Amino acid sequence: MTKILEQMLAGGRAPDSVVPMLIDGEWTHGDGGDALPTHDPGTGDVIANVPRATLADVDRAVAAARAAFDESRWMRLAPAQRGAILWRIGDAMIARAEDLGALESRNMGIPVPQAQAMVREAAAQFHYYAGWADKIHGRTLDLGPAERRIQGYTLREPIGVAALIVPWNAPLISAAKKLAPALAAGCSCVLKPATETPLTALVLGQIMSDCGVPAGVVNVVTGSGETVGGRMADHPDVDTLGFTGSTEVGRSIIHAATGNLKTLSLELGGKSPVIVMGDADLEAAIPGVAGAVFWNTGQVCAAGTRLFVHDSVYDQVVEGVAARGRALKVGYGADAGVDIGPLISQKQLDRVTDYVDVGRGEGATVYSGGTRIGDAGYFFEPTVIVDVDQSMRVMREEIFGPVLGVMRFSDADEAVALANDNSYGLASSVWSRDGATAHAIARRLRAGRVGINIHRAGGVYMPAGGYRHSGWGRENGEEALLNYMETKSVVATL
């Protein structure tokens, strides 16, 4: 662990120092020597600097990953050995959960207890995929008649060099969701953390090296999305790319990736619907709905930001969710008792504020919240907006803040039609005491994940990904391995 990273983990601040990035097993400040500031969104202060990687730095990282893959530095280890290393990484993360959580909180604003829980979720990714490392098998098939025996078998092979680009709203767990299955599959990796939140990804790079991942197998490159992410997307030596972020950037990655037809897995934006039926258990539904939209200050791709409520319980649900929002303590992530922290940046604060103003201009009513809190940091009130319709931007576009739009419906058919009337399809939930009704609605919703009387759940075991403009491929579970493997068929006469 570098001295600067140790200082960051210990709670210190190093605004005049540059935290190095990891390329081919070496900590480096890069080719250009320029640095990017990393801010504390609770104060706006600079807490560290990281290298502003150049195109040459990206090329060097990809070359290191290619050499590591071609030389089988990772795959020459027995599958059980690779699994043991992945398990050690998970253990090391849990051992440092307090420090990692504090650093994650300082860098992205989320309250420390929630950040520490996210560290444990990230560790669970490595523990889960450690178990897969020695269980990736092909199949054998008898293909011919008895007089002319032909046997076939399949091999599951790592695809090669995986470029991984992760967002700022859940930095460590997003990195783990890509690195763990990619390594279990046998790939070498180049990880680009978000410009705003690179610090825990760099610590993770050190942990992985300390736990026995060979040099070049994992590289962590910091810098701008345009330079680093863009070069990863069009690089001819990258075999697959995993990206989590906005649909707009996802489209640009698709275009850039056509040069060598690299495979892509994309978790993109969301505008997730939540349906509350007239028979729902409101004591569970109201806090569930509030948590679905306000957790992590609404900076969640799968946040439940469109609420559809049956006429019979509409007023009760709206007031209940608004009351939950008003009761949440908004503040600095390290302070005791804080429920939600700041938005990530001034840019994001301006974006959320603009959307609320646009909603007012379109005729919507801000039922609760709707304004910035204080003048230091990027805090915003949990917000409920009513008198909306499906044509309004606040109901169609991803805001990525603690803003909920609410509409009425009269029957299940109308609720499903409203929920599906959007270009996204990442997540959804339905709240009802009638299991048959809830499951019938779940089958009709056009989303990659549906919760019944729950919105955010499943963890590493349940595949997660989107329909339509919410992306390609899946993370979590066995299906995530498919992003990083090829199937080879072999046929032989006997």
C-alpha positions as CSV (number, residue, x, y, z in Angstrom):
1,M,0.0,0.0,0.0
2,T,1.4,3.4,-0.9
3,K,2.0,5.9,1.8
4,I,-0.6,8.3,0.3
5,L,-3.3,5.6,0.2
6,E,-2.5,4.7,3.8
7,Q,-2.9,8.3,4.8
8,M,-6.2,8.5,3.0
9,L,-7.4,5.3,4.7
10,A,-6.3,6.7,8.1
11,G,-8.6,9.7,7.6
12,G,-5.9,12.1,6.4
13,R,-6.2,14.4,3.5
14,A,-3.5,14.9,0.8
15,P,-4.7,17.7,-1.4
16,D,-1.2,18.5,-2.6
17,S,-0.2,14.9,-3.3
18,V,-1.0,12.7,-6.2
19,V,-2.3,9.2,-5.5
20,P,-0.6,7.0,-8.2
21,M,-2.4,4.6,-10.4
22,L,-1.6,0.9,-11.1
23,I,-0.1,-0.3,-14.4
24,D,1.7,-3.6,-14.8
25,G,2.2,-4.1,-11.1
26,E,3.8,-0.6,-10.7
27,W,2.4,2.5,-9.1
28,T,2.9,5.4,-11.5
29,H,1.9,9.0,-12.0
30,G,1.6,8.4,-15.7
31,D,3.1,9.7,-18.9
32,G,1.9,13.3,-18.8
33,G,2.3,14.2,-15.1
34,D,-1.0,16.1,-14.9
35,A,-3.4,15.5,-12.1
36,L,-7.2,15.6,-11.5
37,P,-8.6,16.8,-8.2
38,T,-10.8,14.6,-6.2
39,H,-13.5,16.4,-4.1
40,D,-15.4,15.8,-0.9
41,P,-19.0,16.4,-2.0
42,G,-20.0,17.3,1.5
43,T,-17.8,20.3,1.6
44,G,-16.6,20.8,-2.0
45,D,-12.9,20.6,-0.8
46,V,-10.2,18.9,-2.6
47,I,-9.1,15.8,-0.7
48,A,-6.6,14.3,-3.1
49,N,-5.4,14.3,-6.7
50,V,-5.0,11.4,-9.1
51,P,-3.1,11.1,-12.4
52,R,-4.8,12.4,-15.5
53,A,-3.9,9.4,-17.7
54,T,-3.0,10.0,-21.3
55,L,-3.7,7.9,-24.3
56,A,-0.1,6.5,-23.9
57,D,-1.0,5.4,-20.3
58,V,-4.1,3.6,-21.5
59,D,-2.1,1.9,-24.3
60,R,0.5,0.8,-21.7
61,A,-2.2,-0.6,-19.4
62,V,-3.8,-2.5,-22.2
63,A,-0.5,-3.8,-23.3
64,A,0.3,-5.0,-19.8
65,A,-3.1,-6.8,-19.6
66,R,-2.5,-8.3,-23.0
67,A,0.9,-9.6,-22.1
68,A,-0.4,-11.0,-18.8
69,F,-3.2,-12.8,-20.6
70,D,-1.0,-14.1,-23.5
71,E,1.6,-15.3,-21.0
72,S,-1.1,-17.0,-18.8
73,R,0.2,-15.3,-15.7
74,W,-3.3,-15.8,-14.1
75,M,-4.5,-18.8,-16.0
76,R,-1.4,-20.9,-15.3
77,L,-2.6,-21.0,-11.7
78,A,-4.8,-23.9,-10.9
79,P,-8.5,-22.9,-10.8
80,A,-8.6,-23.6,-7.0
81,Q,-5.6,-21.3,-6.5
82,R,-7.3,-18.5,-8.4
83,G,-10.5,-19.1,-6.3
84,A,-8.4,-18.9,-3.1
85,I,-6.9,-15.5,-4.2
86,L,-10.4,-14.1,-5.0
87,W,-11.6,-15.3,-1.5
88,R,-8.6,-13.6,0.1
89,I,-9.5,-10.4,-1.6
90,G,-13.0,-10.5,-0.2
91,D,-11.6,-11.3,3.3
92,A,-9.1,-8.3,3.0
93,M,-11.9,-6.0,2.1
94,I,-14.0,-7.0,5.1
95,A,-11.0,-6.6,7.3
96,R,-10.7,-3.1,6.1
97,A,-14.4,-2.3,5.8
98,E,-14.2,0.5,8.4
99,D,-11.4,2.3,6.6
100,L,-12.8,1.6,3.1
101,G,-16.2,2.7,4.2
102,A,-14.9,6.0,5.6
103,L,-12.9,6.7,2.4
104,E,-15.9,5.8,0.2
105,S,-18.1,8.2,2.3
106,R,-15.6,11.0,2.1
107,N,-15.2,10.6,-1.7
108,M,-18.9,10.1,-2.7
109,G,-20.9,11.5,0.3
110,I,-22.9,8.5,1.3
111,P,-23.3,8.0,5.1
112,V,-20.5,6.0,6.6
113,P,-22.6,3.0,7.9
114,Q,-24.1,2.7,4.4
115,A,-20.7,2.9,2.8
116,Q,-19.4,0.2,5.1
117,A,-22.4,-2.0,4.1
118,M,-21.5,-1.4,0.4
119,V,-17.9,-2.5,1.1
120,R,-19.3,-5.8,2.5
121,E,-21.5,-6.2,-0.6
122,A,-18.4,-5.7,-2.8
123,A,-16.5,-8.3,-0.8
124,A,-19.4,-10.7,-1.3
125,Q,-18.8,-10.4,-5.1
126,F,-15.2,-11.8,-4.7
127,H,-16.4,-14.5,-2.2
128,Y,-19.1,-15.6,-4.6
129,Y,-17.0,-15.7,-7.7
130,A,-14.2,-17.4,-5.9
131,G,-16.5,-20.4,-5.8
132,W,-17.0,-20.3,-9.5
133,A,-13.3,-20.3,-10.4
134,D,-13.0,-24.1,-10.4
135,K,-16.6,-24.8,-11.6
136,I,-16.4,-23.4,-15.2
137,H,-17.0,-26.5,-17.3
138,G,-17.8,-27.4,-20.9
139,R,-19.9,-30.4,-22.0
140,T,-19.3,-33.6,-23.9
141,L,-21.7,-34.9,-26.6
142,D,-22.0,-38.1,-28.6
143,L,-22.7,-36.9,-32.1
144,G,-22.6,-39.9,-34.4
145,P,-24.2,-43.3,-35.1
146,A,-22.7,-46.4,-33.5
147,E,-20.8,-47.5,-36.7
148,R,-19.1,-44.1,-37.0
149,R,-18.6,-42.5,-33.6
150,I,-18.2,-38.8,-33.5
151,Q,-17.6,-37.1,-30.2
152,G,-17.9,-33.4,-29.5
153,Y,-17.1,-31.3,-26.5
154,T,-17.2,-27.6,-25.6
155,L,-14.7,-25.5,-23.7
156,R,-15.5,-22.3,-21.8
157,E,-12.5,-20.0,-22.3
158,P,-11.7,-16.5,-21.0
159,I,-12.4,-13.9,-23.7
160,G,-9.1,-12.1,-23.1
161,V,-8.5,-8.4,-22.1
162,A,-11.5,-6.9,-20.3
163,A,-11.8,-3.1,-20.1
164,L,-14.1,-2.1,-17.2
165,I,-15.6,1.4,-16.7
166,V,-17.5,2.1,-13.5
167,P,-19.6,5.0,-12.2
168,W,-19.3,7.4,-9.3
169,N,-22.5,6.5,-7.5
170,A,-21.3,3.1,-6.1
171,P,-17.6,3.1,-6.9
172,L,-16.3,0.0,-5.0
173,I,-19.2,-2.3,-5.5
174,S,-19.4,-1.4,-9.2
175,A,-15.7,-2.3,-9.6
176,A,-16.2,-5.6,-7.7
177,K,-19.2,-6.5,-9.9
178,K,-17.0,-6.5,-12.9
179,L,-13.6,-7.5,-11.6
180,A,-14.7,-10.6,-9.7
181,P,-16.5,-12.4,-12.5
182,A,-13.9,-11.3,-15.1
183,L,-11.1,-12.8,-13.0
184,A,-13.1,-15.9,-12.2
185,A,-13.5,-16.4,-15.9
186,G,-9.7,-16.0,-16.4
187,C,-9.5,-12.5,-18.0
188,S,-6.9,-9.8,-17.5
189,C,-8.4,-6.4,-16.7
190,V,-8.0,-2.6,-17.1
191,L,-10.3,-0.8,-14.7
192,K,-11.2,2.9,-15.1
193,P,-12.9,4.3,-12.0
194,A,-15.1,7.4,-12.3
195,T,-13.3,10.7,-12.5
196,E,-15.1,11.9,-9.3
197,T,-14.6,8.8,-7.2
198,P,-11.3,7.0,-7.9
199,L,-9.9,6.5,-4.4
200,T,-11.4,3.1,-3.2
201,A,-10.7,1.6,-6.7
202,L,-7.0,2.4,-6.2
203,V,-7.0,0.9,-2.7
204,L,-8.7,-2.2,-4.2
205,G,-5.9,-2.4,-6.8
206,Q,-3.4,-2.6,-3.9
207,I,-5.4,-5.2,-2.0
208,M,-5.6,-7.4,-5.1
209,S,-1.8,-7.1,-5.6
210,D,-1.2,-7.9,-2.0
211,C,-3.5,-11.0,-2.2
212,G,-1.5,-12.5,-5.1
213,V,-3.0,-11.3,-8.3
214,P,0.0,-11.2,-10.7
215,A,1.3,-8.0,-12.2
216,G,-0.6,-6.9,-15.3
217,V,-3.6,-9.0,-14.6
218,V,-5.4,-6.0,-13.0
219,N,-4.5,-2.4,-14.0
220,V,-6.3,0.7,-12.5
221,V,-6.1,3.8,-14.7
222,T,-7.5,7.1,-13.6
223,G,-8.5,10.1,-15.8
224,S,-11.2,11.6,-17.9
225,G,-14.0,9.5,-19.5
226,E,-13.3,11.1,-22.8
227,T,-9.6,10.2,-22.9
228,V,-9.4,7.0,-20.9
229,G,-12.8,5.5,-21.4
230,G,-12.9,6.6,-25.1
231,R,-9.5,4.9,-25.7
232,M,-10.6,1.7,-23.9
233,A,-13.7,1.6,-26.1
234,D,-11.9,1.8,-29.4
235,H,-8.7,0.0,-28.5
236,P,-8.0,-2.9,-30.9
237,D,-6.4,-5.0,-28.1
238,V,-9.4,-4.9,-25.8
239,D,-11.6,-8.0,-26.3
240,T,-14.6,-7.0,-24.2
241,L,-15.8,-3.9,-22.4
242,G,-18.1,-3.7,-19.4
243,F,-19.6,-0.3,-18.7
244,T,-22.0,1.1,-16.1
245,G,-23.2,4.6,-16.6
246,S,-25.6,6.8,-18.6
247,T,-27.4,5.6,-21.8
248,E,-25.9,8.5,-23.7
249,V,-22.4,7.5,-22.9
250,G,-23.3,3.8,-23.6
251,R,-24.3,4.8,-27.1
252,S,-20.9,6.4,-27.7
253,I,-19.2,3.3,-26.4
254,I,-21.2,1.1,-28.9
255,H,-20.0,3.2,-31.8
256,A,-16.4,3.3,-30.6
257,A,-16.3,-0.5,-30.1
258,T,-17.2,-1.4,-33.7
259,G,-13.6,-1.2,-34.8
260,N,-12.7,-4.6,-33.6
261,L,-16.2,-5.8,-32.8
262,K,-15.4,-6.2,-29.1
263,T,-18.2,-7.6,-27.1
264,L,-20.1,-5.3,-24.7
265,S,-22.0,-5.5,-21.4
266,L,-23.8,-2.3,-20.6
267,E,-25.7,-1.4,-17.5
268,L,-27.2,2.0,-18.4
269,G,-29.8,4.4,-17.2
270,G,-33.2,3.8,-15.6
271,K,-36.5,5.4,-14.8
272,S,-37.9,2.6,-12.7
273,P,-41.6,2.3,-12.0
274,V,-43.1,1.5,-8.6
275,I,-46.8,0.3,-8.5
276,V,-48.8,0.5,-5.3
277,M,-52.0,-1.4,-5.5
278,G,-55.1,-0.6,-3.5
279,D,-54.7,-3.6,-1.3
280,A,-51.0,-3.0,-0.5
281,D,-49.7,-3.2,3.0
282,L,-49.0,0.5,3.4
283,E,-46.9,0.1,6.5
284,A,-44.4,-1.8,4.4
285,A,-45.0,0.0,1.0
286,I,-44.6,3.6,2.2
287,P,-41.1,3.1,3.7
288,G,-40.2,0.8,0.8
289,V,-41.2,3.4,-1.8
290,A,-39.3,6.1,0.1
291,G,-36.2,3.9,0.3
292,A,-36.4,3.1,-3.4
293,V,-36.1,6.7,-4.4
294,F,-34.2,8.5,-1.6
295,W,-31.4,5.9,-0.8
296,N,-28.0,7.2,-1.8
297,T,-29.6,10.6,-2.5
298,G,-31.4,9.0,-5.4
299,Q,-28.1,8.5,-7.3
300,V,-29.0,4.9,-8.2
301,C,-29.7,3.6,-11.7
302,A,-32.4,1.3,-10.4
303,A,-34.0,4.0,-8.1
304,G,-37.8,3.9,-8.1
305,T,-38.4,7.4,-9.4
306,R,-41.9,6.9,-11.0
307,L,-44.6,6.0,-8.6
308,F,-48.1,4.8,-9.7
309,V,-50.6,4.6,-6.9
310,H,-54.2,3.3,-6.9
311,D,-56.9,6.0,-6.5
312,S,-58.1,4.4,-3.3
313,V,-54.8,4.9,-1.4
314,Y,-53.2,7.8,-3.4
315,D,-53.5,10.6,-0.8
316,Q,-52.3,8.3,2.0
317,V,-49.3,7.1,0.0
318,V,-48.2,10.5,-1.2
319,E,-48.3,12.1,2.2
320,G,-46.7,9.0,3.8
321,V,-43.7,9.0,1.3
322,A,-43.4,12.8,1.6
323,A,-43.4,12.6,5.4
324,R,-40.6,9.9,5.2
325,G,-38.6,12.3,3.0
326,R,-39.1,15.2,5.4
327,A,-38.0,13.0,8.4
328,L,-34.7,11.9,6.7
329,K,-31.6,13.6,8.1
330,V,-29.6,15.1,5.3
331,G,-26.0,15.8,6.2
332,Y,-22.3,15.1,6.0
333,G,-21.7,11.4,5.6
334,A,-19.4,11.1,8.6
335,D,-21.8,12.7,11.0
336,A,-23.9,10.6,13.4
337,G,-27.5,9.8,12.5
338,V,-27.3,11.0,8.9
339,D,-29.7,9.2,6.5
340,I,-28.6,10.6,3.2
341,G,-25.7,12.6,2.1
342,P,-25.0,15.2,-0.6
343,L,-25.2,14.8,-4.4
344,I,-21.8,14.1,-6.0
345,S,-21.0,17.5,-7.4
346,Q,-22.1,21.0,-8.3
347,K,-22.9,19.8,-11.8
348,Q,-25.2,17.1,-10.4
349,L,-26.8,19.6,-8.0
350,D,-27.5,22.0,-10.9
351,R,-29.0,19.1,-12.9
352,V,-31.4,18.0,-10.2
353,T,-32.4,21.7,-9.4
354,D,-33.0,22.3,-13.1
355,Y,-35.2,19.2,-13.5
356,V,-37.4,20.3,-10.5
357,D,-37.7,23.8,-12.1
358,V,-38.6,22.2,-15.4
359,G,-41.3,20.2,-13.7
360,R,-42.8,23.3,-12.2
361,G,-42.7,25.0,-15.6
362,E,-44.5,22.0,-17.2
363,G,-47.3,22.3,-14.6
364,A,-46.3,19.9,-12.0
365,T,-46.6,20.7,-8.2
366,V,-43.7,20.2,-5.8
367,Y,-45.6,18.5,-2.9
368,S,-42.5,18.4,-0.7
369,G,-38.8,19.3,-0.8
370,G,-37.5,20.7,-4.1
371,T,-34.7,23.0,-2.9
372,R,-31.0,23.0,-2.0
373,I,-30.0,22.7,1.6
374,G,-27.4,25.2,2.8
375,D,-24.6,26.8,0.7
376,A,-21.7,24.4,1.4
377,G,-21.6,21.0,-0.2
378,Y,-24.2,19.7,-2.6
379,F,-27.2,18.8,-0.4
380,F,-30.7,18.6,-1.8
381,E,-34.1,17.9,-0.1
382,P,-35.9,14.7,-0.7
383,T,-38.6,15.7,-3.2
384,V,-42.1,14.5,-4.1
385,I,-43.7,15.9,-7.3
386,V,-47.4,15.5,-8.1
387,D,-49.8,16.7,-10.8
388,V,-47.6,15.1,-13.4
389,D,-48.3,13.2,-16.6
390,Q,-46.3,10.9,-18.9
391,S,-45.3,13.7,-21.3
392,M,-43.3,15.6,-18.7
393,R,-39.5,15.4,-18.6
394,V,-39.5,14.6,-14.9
395,M,-41.4,11.4,-15.7
396,R,-39.5,10.4,-18.8
397,E,-35.8,11.3,-18.2
398,E,-33.4,10.0,-15.6
399,I,-32.7,12.8,-13.0
400,F,-30.3,10.9,-10.7
401,G,-31.4,12.7,-7.6
402,P,-33.9,12.3,-4.7
403,V,-36.9,13.3,-6.9
404,L,-40.1,11.2,-7.1
405,G,-42.9,11.8,-9.6
406,V,-46.4,10.4,-8.6
407,M,-49.4,9.5,-10.7
408,R,-52.8,7.9,-10.0
409,F,-54.2,4.8,-11.7
410,S,-57.6,3.0,-11.4
411,D,-56.8,-0.7,-12.4
412,A,-53.9,-3.0,-13.0
413,D,-54.0,-2.7,-16.8
414,E,-53.6,1.1,-16.5
415,A,-50.8,0.7,-14.0
416,V,-48.9,-1.7,-16.3
417,A,-49.4,0.5,-19.3
418,L,-48.1,3.6,-17.4
419,A,-45.1,1.6,-16.0
420,N,-44.1,0.3,-19.5
421,D,-44.5,3.7,-21.2
422,N,-40.8,4.6,-21.0
423,S,-37.7,3.8,-23.0
424,Y,-35.9,2.4,-20.0
425,G,-36.3,-1.0,-18.4
426,L,-33.8,-1.6,-15.6
427,A,-35.9,-2.3,-12.5
428,S,-39.4,-2.1,-11.1
429,S,-41.6,-3.1,-8.2
430,V,-45.2,-3.9,-7.3
431,W,-46.7,-3.7,-3.9
432,S,-49.8,-5.8,-3.2
433,R,-51.1,-8.4,-0.7
434,D,-52.6,-10.4,-3.6
435,G,-49.8,-12.7,-4.7
436,A,-51.5,-13.8,-7.9
437,T,-52.1,-10.2,-8.9
438,A,-48.5,-9.2,-8.1
439,H,-46.9,-12.1,-10.0
440,A,-49.2,-11.4,-13.0
441,I,-48.1,-7.8,-13.1
442,A,-44.4,-8.8,-12.7
443,R,-44.7,-10.9,-15.9
444,R,-46.1,-8.0,-17.8
445,L,-43.5,-5.4,-16.7
446,R,-40.8,-4.7,-19.2
447,A,-37.8,-4.5,-16.9
448,G,-34.8,-6.7,-16.1
449,R,-35.7,-6.9,-12.4
450,V,-39.1,-6.8,-10.6
451,G,-39.5,-6.7,-6.9
452,I,-42.7,-7.9,-5.2
453,N,-43.2,-6.0,-2.0
454,I,-39.6,-5.0,-2.1
455,H,-37.6,-2.8,-4.5
456,R,-33.8,-3.3,-3.9
457,A,-32.7,-6.8,-3.1
458,G,-31.1,-9.9,-4.4
459,G,-27.4,-9.1,-4.1
460,V,-24.7,-11.1,-5.9
461,Y,-27.0,-14.1,-6.5
462,M,-29.6,-12.5,-8.7
463,P,-28.8,-11.4,-12.2
464,A,-29.3,-7.7,-12.8
465,G,-29.5,-5.7,-16.0
466,G,-31.9,-3.9,-18.3
467,Y,-34.3,-4.1,-21.1
468,R,-34.4,-1.6,-24.0
469,H,-32.3,1.6,-23.3
470,S,-31.2,0.2,-19.9
471,G,-28.5,-1.9,-21.4
472,W,-27.1,-5.2,-22.6
473,G,-26.0,-8.3,-20.6
474,R,-26.3,-9.0,-16.9
475,E,-24.3,-8.6,-13.7
476,N,-24.4,-10.9,-10.7
477,G,-24.9,-14.6,-10.6
478,E,-23.7,-17.2,-13.1
479,E,-24.9,-15.0,-16.0
480,A,-22.2,-12.4,-15.3
481,L,-19.5,-14.9,-16.2
482,L,-20.9,-15.0,-19.7
483,N,-19.8,-11.4,-20.3
484,Y,-16.2,-12.6,-20.0
485,M,-16.1,-16.0,-21.7
486,E,-16.2,-17.6,-25.1
487,T,-17.5,-21.1,-26.0
488,K,-15.4,-23.2,-28.2
489,S,-16.7,-26.4,-29.9
490,V,-14.4,-29.3,-30.6
491,V,-15.5,-32.3,-32.8
492,A,-13.5,-35.5,-33.3
493,T,-13.9,-38.9,-34.9
494,L,-13.1,-41.9,-32.7
